[in-house]
Amino acid sequence: MWDWQVRTSRPRIWLDEGRIRWLREKVKGKSADEIKTLAGPSTEGLALAYVITGDQASGRAAIDKAFADRQAMRATGATPRAITYDWCYPLFTSAERSRMGAMLVSDARKEMSNRRMWRSFSNTLYTHAAELGLAAIAICHEDRAGEESLRFLAEELNDAMRMFEDLFADGEWPEGFDYNRISTYLAFRLFWAVKTASGVDVMASSAHMRNTTQYVIYGSKPDVLVYPGDDIDYPFQSDRDREALLLAAAEYDDQYAQYFLNHCPGRLFQPTRYNRWRDLLWYAPDRGERSFADLPKSRIFRGEGLVLARSGWEWDTQTVRAPVSWVSFRCGRFFGEHSHLDNGHFDIYYRGELALDSGRLDDDWGMERSGDSVRRSQFFNYYRRAIAHNTVLVMDPDEEMEMGVLNDGGQKEMLYAGGMRNVPEDYDQGTHPSEAGLGACDWVKNPGRWDTGEMLAYAGNRFLTYACGDATKAYSERKIARFVRQFLFIQPNLVIVFDRVVSTNPEFRKTWLLHSVKEPRLHGPDGPFEFSYGVGRLVCVPVLPERRSLKKVGGPSYEFYVGGVQYACGPNASSGRKSELHYGEIPGAWRVEESPAVSASEDYFLNVMLATDKGSMAVPSARLESPGDDSNITLTLGLLEGRSVTASFAKGDIPSAKVAIAEGGRTVFDGLMPNEIVLEEGRVQ
């Protein structure tokens, strides 16, 4: 366990003598008023202006604001109080010091007493750890609560860091991109404060924290919206992402983070007058940058079972959407209440959201304990479920889902098992009080308990990205014996998805799903079909099953349709908890359902999708070379601009694939796909 001995001198939080000298050199030649403008009018900004300039009026304003915010209950936790107490310490009167110190002690003891929050797999730990840590550092050597808090934190965060490094060293966060902002990002905040206060640098050896920049980079679409997997409320690059990149750039001299800071055009990514103090404190204008063009065009995040890939690195401008494809594919384990039941899901973006993760994060938490209430929830019956994703359903009409949610034919409900909460809590320390008892939901002590999907193989190069996932365990074993999906992204705009699905009963109907925002247009009863959004278009050519039915579902009164029940979200939420959509939220409204026309235990689905500009009439010509009882299924695609692809997939239990790509009559790639995960050449570790 770490030994964090906080120095007695101040300031300590994010500042030491070296950084103060650096700050003063950074603003050399600027007037006090110019520096105050750079710092901004927030409590932190006023306090930072005092540290840099010595302007007591700014420091006094910060103190007054910190007290006023606490009294009006407007402060967002202990952070502004802790910073003000630490940075403006010489300006406090004896009475003020006692009063503010008592507030921080109260903050600290309150945080430590709430054991429900201290679980490594939940963002709540990091939110509260940052508040507790800053308060503790501020009051160290004045009240024993400071030292007690740091000992408490060291034990909790030691468990969390083992989880980070053992499971998520690639940089991802298991609750999805949105919750990364209140987990890893806040761990950055805390560990930076520990570093300046004690000299102990927890971040330096953390692969997870170093690689968080890569998660931010690959998770960003050309329109500055972000990877939408799992629960996500604010699907855009925000000022929180900016702060994390500021910290990463400063800690690791990360030139990719610096490039992002310098070039991301997102309006909500830019600093506002109330948080510009962060840029003043951490941004180094003279730090070198490194273009994303140096990075591989795909990356696997092995802990989550997530692959993100793209055709280029351009951003959209105010007038033009960049001609860049962005795709995702996920097949991995279940990590908790914010995880979706979506193994096998993929997204396709090209100049607009095309194949999307549909539904919306309505805040219906609390309804899951009541079957009558939960049945009204779009969040619990649709958004989290397989039916809202581009994966496969297998309908056993007698299947009963946990919590009393509707039977969507999808993956089994993991949030509760046998009526008891069933999510990983601690990594291996066993101190979190779960419903089943202390340590009963530790990850290490329950091997396999949350294994619902596995990424079997992956490879990425300049021609293609290949991934193979086994999602069999995501479904009830009573209805499905095998579901393996092979996902192939051919640069720059072609996606091939090959599935083998084996049900325990041939009468269980299998359904392949593809979700869209706008109404699909079917070219015939068995395809192809297409849809568009923004200035992008996606055309899908179904190849297998050879005899199939296509059905489009959606539109008014059918947007989020499950088991004969239509749900609504956001402003019209079925649960009654109505709220406006946030910037970038696109719930979708339509889906295509593709099913075999003839019942069988074993079925193969093979679908080819081409992303083009809206208005294009291009449709891939797909020819099946060996559809019979051969050991392989071989697909030949004649595409536009002199390019063709041949892809062969093995039938049976052992998935394999071979791909050949020709351009202008010349073969540019011909090779077997691996049967294991092969990391990208040029990968940043």
N, C-alpha and C positions, 0 to 999 in steps of 0.2 A: 504493500500500500504506500502511496506517496506521502512524503513528509513535507507539507507546505508551511514553511516558517516565514511568516509575513514580516517584512522589515518594519522598523518603527517609523522611519521617515515617510513624509508625504510629499506629493501625491503618489498613490500606489496603483490605482485602477487605470490600466492602459497607458500609464505615464510613468516614466522614470527620468533621471537626469539626461540620459542620452536622447530620448524622444523629445523632451522639451527643447533641448538644443537644436535638434533637427527641425522642430516646428518653427522655432524662431528664425532659423536660417531660411526656411521655406517661405516665410512672409517678410523677409528682409526687404526694407524699402517701402513697405506699406504702412499707412497711417493706422492708428488705433481704430478709427471708424471703419476703415476698409477691412480690418481684421474682424471686427465685430460683425460686419456684413457677411463675411465668409463663414463665420461660425453660426450665424442665424439666431433667431429669437427664442429658441427652446431653452429649457432649463439647462440641458447639457451644453448647448451652444454658448449661453451666457457664462457658464462656469469655465468653459474652455477659453473663451476670450480673456477672462481674468488671469488664467494660468499663463497665457502667452504674453499678454500686455502688462499685467499688473494693475489693470484698471479696476479699482475697488468698486466703482459704481456697477460694473457688470457683475462682479462677484456678489454684491449685496442683492442685486436684482435676481440672481439665480437662487439665493437663499430664500428670499421672500416668495419666489414662485414655487419652490419646493414645499414650503410650509403651506402656501395657499392651495396647491394642488391636493395635498394630503387632507386638508380640512374640507375641501369641496369634493373629496373622493374621486378626483379626476386623474390622479397619477396612475400610470400603468405599472403597478407594482413598486418594488423598492428601488429600482434602478436609478431614477432621477434623484432620489433622496441620497442614496449611497454615493453617487458621483459628486453631488454638491457637497456633501459632508467631507468627502476626501479631498476634492480639488480646492474647495474654498475654506478649508479648515481654519486658517488664521483669521478669517473675518467673522467667525461666529463669536457671539458673546458667550460667557460662561453659561448663562441660562439657556440660550439657544442650543448650545452644544449638548447640554443635558437633555433637553427636550427632543432634539433630533436623534441623539444617541438612543434614547428610550424607544423612539419609533422604530429604529432599525433593529434593536434587540427584539421588539415585539414582532417585527416582520420575520426575523430569523426563527424565533421559537414557533411561530405559527406555521412556517414552511416545514420545519422538521416534524411537527406533530401530525401532519397529514400523510400517513403512511400509504394511503390509497394512490398517491401520486408517484411514489418512488418505484417505478417498474421500468426496467431497461428497454423493453420493446415498445414503450409508449412515449410519444412526444411530451407528455406531461412532465416526465422526469426532468427533461432538459429546460423546459420553460421555468420550472420551479428551482432547478439547480442554479440557473443564471441569476435569478432574483436572490436566492439564499447566498450564493457565493459572493456577489458584489456587496451585499449587506454585511456579510461576515468580514470581508477584507476591510471594509470601512471602519468597523468597530474593534478590530483586533487590537489587543494590548490595552483596551479600555473596559471591556466587559468579557467575561469568560464565554459568553454566547458566541463570540467570534471564533475562538479556537475550537469550541465544541462543534460549531457548524462546519468548519473546514474538515475536521475529523470525520464527521457524519458524511460529508460530500465525498471525501476521498474513498470511503468504502463503497458508496453507491456508484460512483463514477468508475471505479475500478472494474466493477461488474459490467457496466455499460461499455467500457473501452474494450474489454475482452470480446464482447459481442460485436462491436464495430470491426475489430481486426480479424476475428475468426470467420465472420459471416459476410461482412460488407466492405471488404478491403478495396473493392473496385470503386467505391465512392457513393453508392446509392443509399437510399433510406427505405426501409421495408413498408412504410405506410404511404408511399407515393411522394411525388414531387412537392406537393403543397405542404405536407407535414415535415419535409426536410427543412423548411423555413423556421420551424419552431422546435427542431431537434438538433441536428448537426450545426446549424447556423448559431444557435444559442450556446451550444458547446464551444464553438469558436469564441464567442464573446467571453464566456467564463474562463476558458483556458488562457486567453490573452491576458485577462486580469490577473490570473494566478502567475503567469510568466513575469509580468512587470512587478508584481507584489512580492514574489518569493524567489524568482530566478529559475523556477522549475518549469521547463518547457514540455508539456505533455504532447503538444501538437507535433513536435519535430519528428517523432518516430511513428506517427499515426498514418498508415497508408490510407485509411478511410477518409480522414480529414484532408489529406493532400489531394486525393482523387475526387473530392466533392466538386472541384472546378470542372472536371470532366463530365460529371453527371449534369451539371448546369449547362455545359456547352452542348452535349449531345441531346439533352432533353429540350432544347430550344428549337422551335420551328422557324422558318423564314419570316413569318408574320409576328414573331416575338411572343406568340403563345407557347405553351409548354406541354410536355408529355402529360396526357390526361389520365394515366392509369390510377386505379384505386380512388379513394375519396379525394376530390379536389374542388375547392370553393373559389379560388382565384387563379384561373389558368393562364396567367400572363407573367412575364418577367417584371419583378417589382423592386421597390427600394430595399426590401429584405434580401433579395438576391444580390443586389449591388453591395450591401454591407458584407455579405459572406465573401464576395470576390475581392473586396477591399482588404479583408483580413487575410485571405489566402494569398493574395499578391504580396502583401507585406511580410507574412510569415515565411513563405517559401520562395520569394522572388519569382513568383509564378508569372511568366510572360504571356501565357495564354489567358490567364485571368485579367492581366493588364490590357490585352487586346480587346477582350469583351468589354471592359470598362470604357475603353476609348472609342469603341465603334458601335456598340449596341444602340439601335435607334429608338428603342421602346420608350414611349412618353412616360409611362409609369415606372420605368427603370431609373429615370433621372432623379437626382436629389431635389427635394423640396426645401423651402426656406427653413422648415422645422427639423430636417434631418441632415442639412448640409454640413453640420459639424463632423459627421463621419468622414466625409471626403477631406475636410481640413485635417483631421486627426490621422488618417491612414493613407490617403492617396499620394503617391509619389509621381509627379508629372515627368520626372526624368528616368523612370524605370523603363527598361526596354520592353518591347512587345513582340509577340511571335504570332504570325497569322495562322488561323485555323486551317489554311490550305496545306499546312505541313502535317496535319493530323490524318489518320486513316478515316475513311468515310463511314465506317461502322465501328461499334464498340459493344462488347458484351459486359453486362453487369451480372456476374455469376451468382452472387448471393440471392438476388431477387429473381433470377431466371429471366433476364430482360435483355433484348437486343434492340439497339437503336441505330438506324442507318439513314443515309441521305445521298443525294446525287451531287450536291455542291454546298457552298457555305455563304452564298449571297443572302443579304437581308432584303425584305420588301422595302420599297421607298414609299413616300406619301402618294405617289401616282402610279407606281408599277409594282405588281406582285412578281417576285423573282421566280424564274422558271426552274425551281428546285423541288425535287421529290424528297419527302421525309416519311420514313416508315418505322413502325415498332412491331415487335413480336414478343409475347411473354408466355412462359411456361415455368412455374416455380412453386414454392411452398406457400403455405398460408401463415401470415404473420400477425394477425390480430383484427380488431374491430374495423379498421379502415381498409382492410384488404377486400378486394372483390373476388367473386367466384367466377373467374374469367380465364382460366388456363386455356391456352391456344389462341387467345385474342390477338388481333393485329389492327393497327391503324395505317391508313394511307392518306397522306397530305400531298397535294400538288396544286399550288395557286389557290387553295381553298380546302376546307375539310371535306374529304371524299368518303372513305370508309372510316367511320368514327366510332368512338366509345360513347354510347348514347345514354340518355337520362340525366338526372341532376341531383346534386347533393342537397336535398331538402333536410333540414335539421329535425329529424324525427326521432332522435335518440330519447329513450325513455318509454317508447311505445313497444319495444321488443318484448317486454315482459307480459303483455296482454294480447292474447290472440285476437280479441275483438278490435283492439286499437291497431295492431300491426297490419291487419287486413286492409286498412285504409291508406297505408303508406306506399307511395311510389318508390321511396328510398329503399324500403325493405323488400318489396315485392318485385321491383324492376331494376333500379339503378345498380344495385350491388350484385345482381344475379346474372347468370350466364345468358339469359335471354336478351339482355341489353348490350351484348358484346358479339364480336365477329368470331364466333366459335361454333360448337355443335351441340344440339339438343338430342336427347334420346328419351322418348316419352314412355314411361311406365305409368299407366293410369292409376295404379294402386300405391304409388310412392307418396309417402307423407313426409313433408319437409319439417325440419326443426322450427320452432317458434310459431308454427301454424301459418307460415307464409304459403302462398299459392304454389302449386306444382307447375313449374315452368318447363319441366323436362330436362333441366340443366344439372349443374354440379351441386353436390350435397352442401347443405348449410353447415358451416364450420363454427359460427360464432357461439352456438350452444350445442351441446351433445348430451342427450338424456336429460335435458332441462337445465344443465349446469353450464356456466360460462366456460368456454373452451378456447382460450387464446394464450399464447406464450406471454409470460410476464417478465420474470427475471431471466438472466442468462444461466447462472448456476449458483447464485449465493443463497437462494432459498428464504429470503426475508420478506418477500411480498405476500401480504395476506389475501390469498385468492379464496374463492368459494370452496375449493376442494382442500384447502389447508396450506400452511406454509411450505413452500418449495414444490408444491404439487404441479405447478405450471412453469417450472424452470425448463429451459430449452434443453440443456445438456442431459438432464435426468429423464427426459422423455423422448429418446431417439425415435424418429419416424412418425411421431404423433401428428405432426402438421405437414407431413410430406404428401402434398396433393398433386404435384407436378415436378418434372425433372427435365432440364435441358440436356439432351443426350449428345448433341453435336453442334458445332458452330465453326464457321470460317468466314473471313472477310478479306477481300482483296479489291483491286481497282475495277474489276469486272462485275463482281457479284457479292452478295451476302447470303449465306446459307445458315439455317438453323433447323434443328429437329428437336421436338419436344414430346415427351410422353405425359399425357394428362389423364391416364387411366384412373389413377387413384383419386382424382377430383370428383368422380361420379360414384354413386352407390354401386357396390359390387353385385347387387341383386339385378342390375339392369345392363351393366357394361363390363365386358371382359378386356377390351383394348381400345384405346384411342391414341394414335400417334399422328402428329401433324408435322409435315416437312414444309418449311417456308423458304422461298427463294426469291430474292430481290435482284433482278438483273439491271445493271445500270443502263440508262438513267431513270427508267420509268415503267418497268415491267415487273409484276409480281405473279408468281406461280405458287399455289397452295395445293398440296397433295395430302389427303387424309385416308387413313385406314381406321374404320370404326367397326368393332365387333360387339354385338349385343347378345345378351343371354337368351333373348327371346326374339325370333324373327319378326314378330308382330309389333315390337316396340318401334314406333316410327322415328326415323333419324331425320334431323333437319339441320342443314348448313345455313348459317346466317350471315348476311351482309347488311350493315346499317348505313343509312344516308340521311342527309338533311332534307333534300328535295325529293319529290316523287320519282321513283325509277320509271324508265320507259322500257318495256319488254318488246323485243323485236319479233317474238314469236312465243308460242306456249312453252317452249323449252330453251329459250334464249337465242342469242345473247341479250343482255340488258345493260342499261347505262343510266347514269345520273350525273348532274353537275352541281357545283356550288362555287361561289366566287367567280373566278375566271378559269376554273379547272373542271375537268371532266374525267370520269372513270367509266370504262367499258369493261364488262365481265363476260367472258366466254366460258360457259360450263362445258366440260368435256366428259367427265364422269360424275354420276352414273349415266350410262348411255340412254337409259329410259328414265326420265325424271319429270317431276312436276315443279313449276315455279309459281310462287304466289307472292304478291306484294301486300304488305300490311302497313297501315299507317294513315296519316291524314287526319282531318278533323274527327274527333271522338275515338280515334284508334291509334294515337301517337305512341302510347306506352301500354300496349295491349297484352295482358297475361291471363291465360286460362279463362277467357270470357269476360274479363274485367278490364275496363279502360281506366288508366291512371293519368293524373295531371300533375305537373310540377311547378315550382316557382310561384308566380303570382296567383296561380289557380290550383295550388297543391291540394291533392285529394285528402291529405291528412288534416287539412284546416290550418296548418302552420305555413301561411303564405308569406313569400318574400320575393323581392325583385331579383331578377338575374343580375349577376355581376358581369363586369366587362370581360368579354371573351368566352362566356358560357354559351355553348351551342348544344342544346339537349338532343337535337335531331327530331325526326318525326316519322321516318319510314324505315322499313326493312324489307329485304327479299328473303323468302324462305325457299330453300331448294331441298327436295326430298326424292328418294328413289321411288319410281312408279311401281316397283315390284318388291314385296317384302322378302328380306333375307337376313340371316344373322350377320354376315360379313358384307360390308359395302365399302367402296372406294369413292372418294370425292376428289375431283381434279378440276380446278378452276384457274383461269388465266385472266389477269386484270392489267389493263394498260391505262396509264394516266396521260392525258393529253390536255391541250388548251380547249376551253369551251368553244363549241362550234365545229370542232374537228369531227370528221366522219370516219376516222381510222378505227378499224376493228382487226385484231390479230387473226390471221388465218391459222387455225389449229387443226392438226391432223394427228390422229392416234395411230401409231404404227403397229402396235401389238396388243390389242385390247383383250385377247382371249385368255387362255389358261397359261400363257407363258409366265416365266418367273419375273419378268420385268414389264412395266408399262412405259412405253416410249412415246413421247410427245414431240412433234416437230412444229415449230412456229415460224411462219414467214412474216416478217415484220416490215415496216416502212424503212426507207432510206438505206436499202441494201443490207439490212441486218437480219439474221435469222438465229434461232435458238433451237437446240435439241436437248431435251431433258428426259432422262430415264430414271424411273423409280422402281425399286425392288418391291415385289409383292411378298406378303407373309410377315412373320414375326420380327425379322431383323431388317430395320429400315436402312436403305442406302440410296445414293443418287449419283448420277453422272451427268455432267453438263458440258455442252459444246456451244460456243458462240462464234459466229462468222460475221464479218463485216466486209462488204464489197467483194464477196466471194472468197475471202481469205480467213482461215480459222485463226482467231486471236486468243481463244481459250478453249482448252479441252482437258477435263480432268475429273477424277472421282472426288466426291465430297467426303470429308473425313467422318469417321464414326465416333469422334471425340471432340472436345472443345479445343480449338487451335486459336491461340490469341493472335490478334492482328499484328502484321509487321508495322513497326513504327509506333506501337502503342505506348502511351504515356502511363507509367506505373505510379 
